[in-house]
Amino acid sequence: MCGIIGVAYAERHRVVADATLKAMTDSIGHRGPDDEGWYTGPGVGLGMRRLSIIDLASGHQPIYNEDRTCVIVFNGEIYNHVAIRRELEARGHRFETHSDTEAILHAFEEYGADCVTHLRGMFAFAIWNERTQSLFIARDRFGIKPLHYSAGAWGLAFGSEIRALVAGGFSEQRLDPQGVDAYFQLGYVPVERSIFADVRKLPAAHTLEWRRGTPPVIKRYWNLPATDEGRAHPSDEEVLGWIDESVEAHLVSDVPVAAFLSGGMDSSAVVSSMAVLGQRPHAFTVRYLGAGAADADEVPLASELAARYGVELTVVDVDPDVRNLFPAIMRALDEPIADESAIPSWLLYERVARDYKVGLAGTGGDELFIGYRRHMAMLLDERIRRIPSPARAVLGRLANWLPEPSSGGLAVNRIKRYLRTDGTGTASGRYLGYLTKTTRDQRANLLSGEFLGAVDGTLARRFEELADDRSGGDLRTALTLDYKVYLPDDLLALSDRLSMAHSLEVRVPFVDHVLVERAFALREALRVKGLKAKWLLRRALRLRLPAAHFAAPKRGFVGPTASWLRNEMRDMLIDELSPGRIAELGLFDNTLVQRLIHDHFSQRQNNEGVLWSLLTLASWIAEHRGRPMAKPG
């Protein structure tokens, strides 16, 4: 696990300064405190920071091939690297280390760009080929590991984090209006854009090849499997076997591996699988404090599972007094991500990192086994669309006046969002409606004129492009978009930034292409029954989990955010989004911001989504103010 950077100039004689490479690697030093290394050649330079997990003694990077004409820097873990090594040694390749990094390099020599199809794991890597004067970079199938780049006539620069491009002088830090608009819809900026106009993200399951004198060529090398209509219903034992196999692959490590455990199905499945495989992991869970905490408490469920399998359990308290945490979290997020789980994630990763370098999480189970309420909404879409559109529009307007429950839950807010969603148009457009945190009218009134005038509906078109023609229905479209947008740009991006800020590697067995190819190809009718989410997984886990897990409501890894904002975080919200601060930012309409705050406090609307987005962006800009950010010009 590392952080990587690189620069390749169009002009071979142009020197990549050592100071530039050092500034870039220093900016991501938290990703790899154990080691660092650089490579420089005519017009090119690569660098890395290393967190040592596999081949502790000889895994120093960069790593070269036998004749030193190819050099690699790599971030991630390749779980099948031993098998790849055996195959390549049989073909005559000579290895000098036992690292997974060297296995990738020799696979590139043997298979060229197709090397990525042989890799199982999470990765972002770059290989400079001196013979062809080309740079080859790749990102894993699901975007678990990040890779950002900036390109122009001058050449190309890349880095694990945006801050590396800023440190190297490869970004003007000009806010992208499309990125800002997308951020207020989703709470994050989806591929291929970033918050800055001159920085892009390499999409998951894509490679990029750059040669001197030509623009970059980006290609997809893997896609989600199409539905296999002939597949029979898998047995419970078969489903558990799939999960066990993935968990076992993710346990490859030369250092101890911990686990993250909530009361939910996914993390419980991972921990129980570790136990079945003979592991007794040290598991960590969170306990929320403050207003509304009782509704979010999953410690009893986590404790019951830990007791069943003899797992040591450490409870990490999450207090709503987070004002002192926000600056550190914003520094870790080199791009704003308005996900309320940032607070418990930060505290959890901080505690685990005291004793471990690696932890297994349950991220990805909802996407694979159909677990979100919005998935059920897509199933209901066909029935709702039978309501005449005028009547649906009236229902949407009336829904805005429904009062919020005193507990601050999201149930009423979800009803409002569901009724607001346009029942016509494409499946991707309707799904975007379920995901969005703000209405069109809110964004039109929220963004200042200079931003609003530059917004052109890019996000809706991007969703349409990403919706796979092979999806086979509305729900399949939603699941496809989760894998191509929500997972890589929200859940996995947040996990990567916050965990790596503490030099901790998070592995996600549910986000594994072997497991996904087995389960995603199943017809939806085999994974969900009626409106029972996660039916296939729940049925299989009856053999392993306590009965209480199946009666518990779905909570998600977030605290009682709405209640916190109305109570313990009230003063912080008022201060950070005061008229003076809003005027200073110059991005938003102050009248609307104050109305959103008032409506949330009065419980007329649960505005936690848009308020958290505003709070995150305002705090992020304040924390990064030392790097002057230009507005669109």
N, C-alpha and C positions, 0 to 999 in steps of 0.2 A: 504494500500500500504506500503510495507516494503522492507527491504533487509534481507535475511535469510542465515544462515550458519550452519554447523554441522560437527561432527567428530564421527565416530564409529570404534573402534579398534576391531580387531579379538580376542584379548586377553581381557577377561572381567576384569581382575585385573589391566589392564593398565589405568592409570589416564589421563583423558583429562584435561590439566592444565587450570586454570582460565585465566592465562595470554594469552594462545593460543586463547581461545574463545574471550577474550577482544580485542586482536589484530585483529582478523578476523572481528568482528562487527565494530570496529573503522574504518577499511579500507573502509567500505561501509556506514559510518555514514550519508553521503549525501542522501542516499535513505530513511532515516527515522530519522529526527532530533527531533521528538516529544517524543520518548520513546525508551527504550531498555530493553532487558530481556534475561535471560539465564536459561538453565536447564542442570544439570549434574547428571549422574548416573554411575554405574560401567562400565567403558570402553566406555562411550558415553557422548556427550555434544552437545547441540543445542543453537543457539542464534539468535537474531533478532534486527533490528532497525525499528521503526515504524513511518510512516507518517499517522497521524490520519485523517480518512475521514468518516468511518462508526463506530457508537457507540464510540463517542469520550471519554466518561467517563469511560467505563468499558471494553474496548477492548484490555487491556494489554495482551501481549504475553510473554512467552509461555502459552498456555491454556491446561487444563487437562480434562480428562473425569471424571465421577463420582467417581470411585475408584482410580483415579490417576495412572492407569496402562498404559495409553496412553497419549502422550503429543505431541502437534503440534506447529510448526512455519510456518507462511503463508505469502506469498507476492501476492497481487492482490486484486481483487474485485469479489465477487459472487453476481450477480444481482438478482438471485432467492432465496436468502438465507432465506427470510421470509417464502416463501412457503415450503422450505425444513424443516425449523424449525417446522412449523405447523404439517407437516406429521410425523416428528420424535417424537414430543411431544405426538401425538395421539398414537404412538407406545410405550410410556412409558419413553422416554428419558427426563431427567431434565436438563434445561439450567440455567446457572448462569449469562450469559451476553446476549446482543442483537447483538453480533458481527457475521459476516459471518464466521469468523475463527472457532468459536465453532460449527457452523452448519456443517462444513466439518468434524470435529472430530467425531461428533455423527453419521454422515452419514457413516464414516469409520467403526464405531462400528457396525452399522446396516447392511451395504452392503459389507464390506470388500473392496477389490481392485476395485470392481465395483462402488464404491462411485463416482468416477470421471465422470461417465456417467450421473449422476444426476445434475452436476454442470453446470451452465451457467455463463460464465465470463472469466476473464483472471486470471491465477493462476500458482504459483509454490509453493509447500508446502512439508513438511517432517513430518512424524509421527513416533515417536519411540514407539514401543510396547514392554513393559517390559515383558509381559507374554511369548511372542514368541521370545524375544531377536532379533527383526527384525526392520529394518528401511525401511519405505515405502515412496518414493518420487514420485511426479507427476508433469507434466507440461501441461498447457492448450492445446487445440486442434490445435492452430495455432502458438504457441510459442511466444505469446505476452509478456509473462514474462520469463526471462532467468533463466537457472539453469545449472551450470557447476559442474563437479565432477572429482575427481582423485581417482583411486582405485588400490589396490595391495594386496599382501599377508598380509600386515599390517592392512588392513581394507579399509574404504572409508571416504572421506571428500567431502563436497559440499559447494557451495556458489552461491549467486545471480550473483556475478561477479568474474572473474578470480583473481582479486586483492585480494580477501578474501583467496583464496587457497595459493597465494604467501605469504600473511601476516602470514598465519598459518604454513608455511614451507612445504606445500604439493605439491609444484612444483619446479623443478630445472630450469624452464624457458629456456629449451632447444628448440630452434626454430625447428618446424616440417617442413621438406622439402616439404611434401605433402601439408601442410597448406600454405606455402609460394607460391608454384606453383599455388594452387587454388586461392590464393589472387590475383595473377597477371592475372589470367584469369577473375575473377569475380569482384574483388575489395573488397572481403570479404572472410572469411573462412567458408564454409558451414558445416552443421552437417555431421558427429558427431565430426569432428575434431575441433581443435582450433589452434591458432598460436603457442602454445606450445605442444610438443610431449606427455607430460604426463597429459594433461587436455582434457577432453571430454565435449561435450554438450549433455544433455539429449534431444533427438529429441522431437519436438512437438507431442502431442497426444500419449505420451508414459508414462509408469510408470516404476519405477525401485524398485525392492525389494532386500534387502541385509539381509542375515542372517549369524550369526557367523558360520564360518567353511565352507561357500559356496560362490562362486563368485556371483556378482550381476546378477539378471535376469531382462532383459528389455523386455517389451511387449507393442505393439500398442493397444490402446483401442478404437480408432475412425479413420475413414477414410472418404475422400470426397465421396459424394454419386455418384453412377453410374447414367448414363443417363436414364431418364424415358421417353422412346420413346412415351408413351401414353399421356404425359402431353400436354394439350392444351395451346394455347397462352394466357398468363395472360393479363388481362385488365390493362390499365394504373393505374386505382384506386387500383387494387390489388397490383401492384408493389410498389406504394407509401405507401400502407398500411403495406407491409412488412418492408419497411425502417422506417416508423413511429414507428412501434412496437419495432424495435431494438433500435432506438434512445431513446424511452421512457424507455426501460430497462436500458440503459446506463446512465440515469439521476439519478439513485438511489444514493443519497449522503446526508450526514449531513452537507455539506459545499457547497457554491455556485460553479456553473460549468460555465466555459467560453467556447469559441469556437474558432477554427482556421479557417480562411476564406481566400481562394484565389479566383481567378476568374474561377476556374475549376468546373467541374460538381459535383465532390464528396463532397468537403467541402461545396459547395453551397447547395447540397441536404441535408446535415446534418443540416445546419443553418436554412434552410427553414422548415425542419421538426420540429426543436425545436420551431420555431415560431408558426407553426400549432398546436403544442401541448400546446401552451399557455405560452411558455418561451419567454423572450426577452433577449437573451444572450448578453454579452459583447464579441464582436468578435475582433480578431486581424489578421492583414494581413501585408505583407512585401512590401517594395518599394526598388528596386535596384537602386544603384547609380553607376556612372562610365561608362566606355566604354561598349557599347552594351546594356545599361540598358533599353532603350526604347523598345527593342524587348521582354523583359521579364516582362514588367510592367503590372500587373493585378489589380492595385489599382482602376482604373475606374470601372471595372466589380464588384469588391468587394463592392465598394461604392454604386453602383446601386442596388445591392441585399440588402445591409444593409438598404438603404433608403426605399425599397419596404416593408420591414418587421419591420421597426422601431427599428433596431438593432444598438446599439452603436458600432462604429468602431474605433479602434486605429491602426494607421499605424506605423510600425516599420521599420526604415531605415536600409538598409544593404549596407555598404560601402566596396569597394574592398580592402581597406587598412586593411588587416586581419593579418598582421604579429604578432601583439600582441594577437590576438585571438587564434592562432594556438596552443600555448602551453597548454592553458586551455582546448581546445577541445581534444587534444591528451591525457591529463590526464584523461578526462572523458571516453575516449575510451580505456578501458583496453585491447582491442584487436583492431588492425587497421581495419577501415572500410573506403574505399576510395570512399565515396559518397559525391559529391559536394554539396548536400543539407545540409551538416553538418553546414555550415556557417549561412545560413538564419535560420535554425532550432535552432541553439544555441542562436542567438540573439532574436528570437521569444520566445523561452522558458524562457529566462532570463527576458524578459519584462513581460510576463504573470504571472510568479511566484512571481512578486512583490505584486500582488493582489489576486491570486487564487492558489488553490492546485490541481484543476482538470480542464482539458480542453478536448473537443471532437474534433477529427480530421476526415478527410475524407479518411484516408489510407485504401486501400483494394478495392476501387471501380473498379479500372482498372482490377484487378485480377478476380473479380466476374462478371463484365459486359463486359469483353473483350475490353480493352481500349488501349493497347500498340501497337505501330507500328509493333513490332516483332510478335504480334499475327496475324496481317494482313500478315506478311511475311510467316508465317506458312501456311496460306490459299493459298498463291501464290506458295508455294513450289512445288505442284504437276505440275503446268504449267512450272516452271523453270526447273524441272528435265527432261522435254522433250528435253531441249537443250542438245546436245551431250556433254559429259564431257570434251573432249579436247577444245571445243569452250568455255565452261564455265570457264575452267582454264585460257584461254587467256584473257577473259573478266576480271577475277579477277586480273591478273597481270596488265592489262591496267588501271584498276580502281585506282590502287595505285598512278598513275600519274595525276589524276584529281586534279586541284587546289581547294583550299578551298575558299568559299566566304569571302569577307572582313568582313562581320558581324560576322564571326566565328561560324555560325550555324552548326548543326549536319547533315543536309540533305545529303550532299555529303559523309560524313563519314559513314552514314547508308547505302548508296548505295554501298560503298566500302566493308563494312562488309557483306552485303547481297551477293554480287558477290563472295566474298572470301569463303563463307560458302560452304562446300562440299555438293553437292546435292545428295550424296548417303548415305548409312548407315541408322542408326536408327533415328527415330524422336527425341529422346532425344539427340543424337549426333548432329543433325542439330540445335536443339534449343540451345545447349551449344555454338555452333558457333555464334549464334546471340547475346548471352549474353557476350561472351568473349571480353575483352578489348585489348587483345594481340594475335597475331598470334603465331602458333607453332614456326616459325622461330625466331620471336622476343624473345620468352621465352628461346629458346635454346641458343640464343646469349646473352641474358640479365643476366641469373643467372650464378653465379660463378660455377666452376667445382664441388666443394664439394656438392653443393645443387643439381645441375643438375644430378649428378650421382646417387642421392638418390631418384629422382622423377620417379614414375613408372606408371603414367597414372591413378591414383586412382580416380580422379575427374570424368573422362568419365565413369568409371565403376559405380561410385556412382550415377550418373545421370541415368544410365540404371537401377539400382536397384530401384530408387525412382519413375521411370516412371511406373505408375500403369497399370497392364495388362488389367484392365477394362476401360482404358482411351477412347477407341473408336475412335481413329484417331489422326492425328498429332496435331491439335489445342488442343484437350483435354489433350494430353501429355504435351504440353507447359503450359497450365493452371495448371495442377497438379504439375509440377515442380516449378511454381511460388509460389504455396502454401507451398510446402515442402522445398524450398530452398530460393528463393528471398525474400519472405515476412519475414520469421522468422530471417534470417541471415543478411539481409541488412536493409530493411525499418523499421521493428519492433525493431531490435537490436539497430539501430542508434537512433530511437526515444526514446527507453527506457534509453539508457545511457545518452543522452544529456538532456532529460527532468529530469531524476532523479538526475543529477548533480546539478539541481536547485530545487530539492525536489518538482517536479511537476509531477502529474499523468496525462498521456495521455490515453484517452479511444478511441476506434476505432469501432464504430457501424457497419461498413461494414464488420468487421472481427468478426463475431458473428455466432456461429454454427447453430442457428435456421434460420437466414437469408440465410446463405450459403446453407443449406440443401434444402431450398425452391428454390433458384435461380440457384445453380450450377447443379441441376438435370435436368434443362431445356436443350433441344437440342441446340447446338450452333446456329443453324439456327433461333432459337427464340430470341437469344440475340444479334446477329449481322446480318446485312442485306447486302449482297454483300461484299463490303469492307468498309462499314460504321461502324466504331468502336462504341461500346456502344449504339447501336441503340435502344435496349429495354429501357435502362435507359433514354436516351435522349428523347425518345417518351413520357415516363411517366412524365418527368420533364417539358415538355412544359406547363403543368398546373400550374407550380410554378415559373419558372425562367424567367427573362427578355430575350427578343429575342436576345440581344447582346451576351449572353452566348453561343448560338448555332452557332454563326458565328466566334467565336474566335478560333484561332489555339490552339492545345494542346501544353502546354509548360512544364509541370512538375514543381515540387517545387525546381528548381535550378536557379541560376543566370546565367549571360552571362559568364560562366567559361572560354571558349576558348578565348574570348576577354580580360578578366581580366588577364589571363596568358601571353598574348602578350603585355599587357600594364601595368596596375597598379601593377600586381603581378610579372612582369618580373624580377625585381631585386631580389625579394625573391626567385623565382624559380632558378635563376642562382646561388645564394649563397648557397641555401640548397642542390642543386645537383651539386655543383662544383666538379671538379676532386679530390680535397683534401678530401671533404666529402665522395665521392663515394669510394675512397681508404680506408678511415677510416672504413666505413661500411663493406667492404670486401665481399659484396654479389653480386655486379653487375659489368658488363663490362662497363667501363667508356666511351669507344669509342661509343658504341651504345647509351648510355644515352645522350651524347652530340649531337649525330646525331638526336635523337628524339626531343631534344630541338630546334635544328636548323631548322628541317623540320616544326615544329609547328610555329616558329616565321616567317618563310618564306611563310607560308600558303600552302606549298606543301602537308602537311598532317595535319588533325586535330587530334593531339595526346593528347588531353586533358585527355582522359581516362587513358592511361598508365602514363602520366606525373603526374596526380593527385594521382595515386597509388604510384608512386615513392616518390612524395613529402610527402604524408601521412605517408608512412612507415619510411622514413628517419626522419621525425619530431617526429613520435611516438617513435622510438628507442632513439632519442636524449632526449626526455622528460622522458623516463623511464630508462635512463642510470644509475640512482641510484640503480636500480635492475639489477645487471649484468646478461646479457643474453648470454647463451652458444650457440655456433654454433653446428650443428649436428656433432656428433662424432662417 
